[in-house]
Every structure is written in C-alpha cells, then in structure tokens.
Amino acid sequence: MNLLGGRAGRLDFHSPVWPEIKDFEAPLDRIFSSDLLPAAFSGDDYESLLSDYAGLYVKEEIEAEREVRNLPPFWEFLRIAAVGSGEITNYENVARDVGISGVSVREWYRILVDTLIGFEVPPYRKTKIRKPNASSKFYLFDAGVTRKLQGLSAIEEGTAEFGRYFENCIAMEIRSFLDYSGLDREGLSYWHAQSGQEVDFIIKEKVAVDVKATKRVSPRDLKGLKALMEEGLMEKYILVCREDYPQLLDNGILVLPYNDFLSSLRKGGIVE
C-alpha cells in the first residue's frame, strides 16, 4: 500500500479461486476438508497444517489485539463462531454461550473481520411484501479452518454440514470476485424474510443467488427465489446446485451447476 496523496487504497488477497483450482478437479469433500489454503490444498498432511494455522492465529494475531486479554473465552467464542459460520448472527445467544457480554461479542466479531479471518454479509432490506430480517450473516474465510475449529473429522455428502460448506465456498467465491473485479464488496448481501423465506446472496442489488447442494432440484428448493421474485426488484434469479446441466425454468429462474456458475461469474456473465 502506498500512502502518497491520491494513491492510498486497499487490496485484499484471497485463497486460490475457481479459475486457479478448476483444473485440479478436486472433489468437494476434499475442498471442504483442506479448503484452499495453498499448502493445505496441494499437500497431503493438511490436518496438521490446519491445526497449526488455528493455533498460530490465536497466538500471533489475537494476542496482538489489545482488546482480548483473556484467551480461553475467546477460543470458545471462535469455536462457536465457526459452528455458526454462514448463519444469521445472534450476538446475545453467542454471549450467553461464551459467558461474556454482548458488547464483547460484537467487538470480538469485529476483530475477526479486521484480521481477515471472517467477513459479514449484511441483510438486503428493500423488500415490501415480506418484512426482511435486519441482522447480518457471518462467514469464516476458509472452510478447512472452519471444519477444524468445529472439531469435525470429515464433511459427508448428504448431511446438513455439506450444504452449509457448499454455501460457504460460493460465498467466498462471490466475495473474491467483487474484490478482484473492482466492484464494491458492499454489493454482497442476503435476504431473509421474517416469515422464513431466504435467498443466500444478493449481488449488487441486481442478481439473486440461492445455493443448494442438491443434485436434483425440486420445487421446495425454489421457494426463496420465488418469494423474492414477487417483489420485482432483481434482474436475475439463479439457483446454484450440483445438477449436471443448466436449465432455464418457465418462471424465469436459471438453474446452474456450481462450476458453470463460478466460470460465468469470473467472465462477467452473472453481474454485467
């Protein structure tokens, strides 16, 4: 970073992204286990590396933050933050589980964001037919580190965790795309109606993207997008999944295999 007048700026570097890993043809369960820390993704002993990474992070990064004076509660907070990665953040519930104040929990989440260990996705709040939720979601930056902090040995296909990790990876790809393409990272949000319908991501207030790990899309998988369509606010409605082929449904929802979505995203075909 050069701080001369007119040259100040910030550029965050992300873990390897889809164009850099697609030729490896790594299965999703391997990506979820090691994720995309370069040494972990390309090596065999990723379990030890991820354990070392989590330990070094607490020792070097968090101890450097003067606000955290008691590491044991913070370690428990970090575990709970990992368990809740990708979910709507309830600060009071986290505070109660850790045994600290809600103010401290909010500050600790800020530290995770400031040290680039996590990021928040704010709510999209412009819908009128259904009242939106006003709380943000929080994601840790790396699925492998998340798994290690959660204490999981593997992410098995067909489980709820598999779906959540699938969503996490799509979140990180969208966010890195916004950073690297020069688009405003604040252009990423999500929509959750108080009546229960949800769409995982809203990009630039133009494109609604819902993520399902299914290999066979059913009408149930489309409920969130269909509810948001009633508002008439978006230009595109996309369901990202693990189907083999893309298809455009009669209602205008585009169903895309995740590899097609990620390739199109990088080429500017999703957000034009």
HUMO-V759097 format. One record per residue. RES is the residue in three letters. D_CENTER is the distance of its C-alpha to the mean C-alpha in Angstrom with 2 decimals. Layout:
BEGIN
RES_D_CENTER ; RES_D_CENTER
END
This chain:
BEGIN
MET_26.29 ; ASN_29.76 ; LEU_30.77 ; LEU_33.87 ; GLY_34.28 ; GLY_32.26 ; ARG_30.16 ; ALA_27.69 ; GLY_24.05 ; ARG_20.70 ; LEU_18.79 ; ASP_15.80 ; PHE_15.69 ; HIS_12.70 ; SER_12.98 ; PRO_14.84 ; VAL_13.40 ; TRP_14.61 ; PRO_18.10 ; GLU_18.71 ; ILE_17.96 ; LYS_18.92 ; ASP_22.55 ; PHE_21.95 ; GLU_21.30 ; ALA_19.46 ; PRO_18.79 ; LEU_15.36 ; ASP_16.60 ; ARG_17.53 ; ILE_14.19 ; PHE_12.67 ; SER_15.70 ; SER_16.03 ; ASP_12.85 ; LEU_13.59 ; LEU_15.51 ; PRO_18.59 ; ALA_21.14 ; ALA_19.27 ; PHE_18.42 ; SER_22.01 ; GLY_23.84 ; ASP_25.01 ; ASP_24.92 ; TYR_21.18 ; GLU_21.61 ; SER_23.89 ; LEU_21.85 ; LEU_18.72 ; SER_21.13 ; ASP_22.75 ; TYR_19.61 ; ALA_18.60 ; GLY_22.26 ; LEU_22.75 ; TYR_19.75 ; VAL_21.31 ; LYS_24.74 ; GLU_24.38 ; GLU_21.50 ; ILE_21.76 ; GLU_25.53 ; ALA_25.69 ; GLU_24.29 ; ARG_27.49 ; GLU_25.94 ; VAL_25.09 ; ARG_28.53 ; ASN_27.98 ; LEU_25.59 ; PRO_26.01 ; PRO_24.47 ; PHE_21.61 ; TRP_21.00 ; GLU_20.93 ; PHE_18.54 ; LEU_16.16 ; ARG_16.55 ; ILE_15.91 ; ALA_12.76 ; ALA_11.57 ; VAL_12.99 ; GLY_11.24 ; SER_7.66 ; GLY_5.84 ; GLU_9.36 ; ILE_11.54 ; THR_12.99 ; ASN_16.72 ; TYR_18.28 ; GLU_21.66 ; ASN_20.71 ; VAL_19.02 ; ALA_22.13 ; ARG_24.43 ; ASP_22.89 ; VAL_23.11 ; GLY_26.43 ; ILE_25.83 ; SER_25.84 ; GLY_23.16 ; VAL_23.88 ; SER_23.14 ; VAL_19.80 ; ARG_18.75 ; GLU_20.16 ; TRP_18.41 ; TYR_14.94 ; ARG_16.29 ; ILE_17.37 ; LEU_14.00 ; VAL_12.80 ; ASP_16.21 ; THR_16.17 ; LEU_12.85 ; ILE_11.66 ; GLY_8.81 ; PHE_7.84 ; GLU_8.39 ; VAL_7.96 ; PRO_11.62 ; PRO_13.49 ; TYR_15.50 ; ARG_19.00 ; LYS_21.54 ; THR_22.32 ; LYS_25.87 ; ILE_26.67 ; ARG_24.07 ; LYS_23.30 ; PRO_19.61 ; ASN_17.88 ; ALA_17.82 ; SER_15.23 ; SER_11.78 ; LYS_8.56 ; PHE_7.41 ; TYR_4.77 ; LEU_7.03 ; PHE_7.29 ; ASP_8.75 ; ALA_9.07 ; GLY_12.80 ; VAL_13.08 ; THR_11.14 ; ARG_13.65 ; LYS_16.47 ; LEU_15.94 ; GLN_15.84 ; GLY_19.05 ; LEU_18.33 ; SER_20.52 ; ALA_18.91 ; ILE_16.43 ; GLU_18.91 ; GLU_18.70 ; GLY_19.43 ; THR_17.93 ; ALA_15.45 ; GLU_13.46 ; PHE_13.46 ; GLY_11.93 ; ARG_9.08 ; TYR_8.50 ; PHE_9.04 ; GLU_6.38 ; ASN_3.81 ; CYS_6.10 ; ILE_6.46 ; ALA_3.48 ; MET_5.01 ; GLU_8.16 ; ILE_8.39 ; ARG_7.97 ; SER_10.44 ; PHE_12.55 ; LEU_13.02 ; ASP_14.05 ; TYR_16.33 ; SER_17.87 ; GLY_18.94 ; LEU_17.32 ; ASP_16.36 ; ARG_12.76 ; GLU_13.68 ; GLY_13.89 ; LEU_10.35 ; SER_10.62 ; TYR_10.62 ; TRP_13.92 ; HIS_15.32 ; ALA_19.09 ; GLN_21.13 ; SER_22.86 ; GLY_19.81 ; GLN_18.56 ; GLU_14.90 ; VAL_13.06 ; ASP_9.29 ; PHE_9.33 ; ILE_12.39 ; ILE_13.03 ; LYS_16.02 ; GLU_17.38 ; LYS_18.68 ; VAL_16.42 ; ALA_14.97 ; VAL_12.53 ; ASP_12.23 ; VAL_10.96 ; LYS_13.48 ; ALA_14.27 ; THR_17.92 ; LYS_20.54 ; ARG_22.68 ; VAL_21.54 ; SER_23.53 ; PRO_24.35 ; ARG_22.31 ; ASP_19.08 ; LEU_20.07 ; LYS_20.77 ; GLY_17.89 ; LEU_18.46 ; LYS_22.20 ; ALA_22.12 ; LEU_20.35 ; MET_22.86 ; GLU_25.61 ; GLU_24.68 ; GLY_25.41 ; LEU_23.02 ; MET_20.91 ; GLU_22.27 ; LYS_20.21 ; TYR_18.68 ; ILE_16.77 ; LEU_15.86 ; VAL_13.94 ; CYS_15.41 ; ARG_17.56 ; GLU_20.84 ; ASP_23.25 ; TYR_24.10 ; PRO_22.90 ; GLN_24.80 ; LEU_25.41 ; LEU_26.26 ; ASP_29.22 ; ASN_27.22 ; GLY_25.43 ; ILE_22.04 ; LEU_21.08 ; VAL_19.89 ; LEU_18.37 ; PRO_17.86 ; TYR_14.54 ; ASN_16.66 ; ASP_18.51 ; PHE_15.55 ; LEU_14.15 ; SER_17.77 ; SER_18.55 ; LEU_15.61 ; ARG_16.97 ; LYS_20.47 ; GLY_19.94 ; GLY_20.54 ; ILE_17.65 ; VAL_17.98 ; GLU_21.66
END
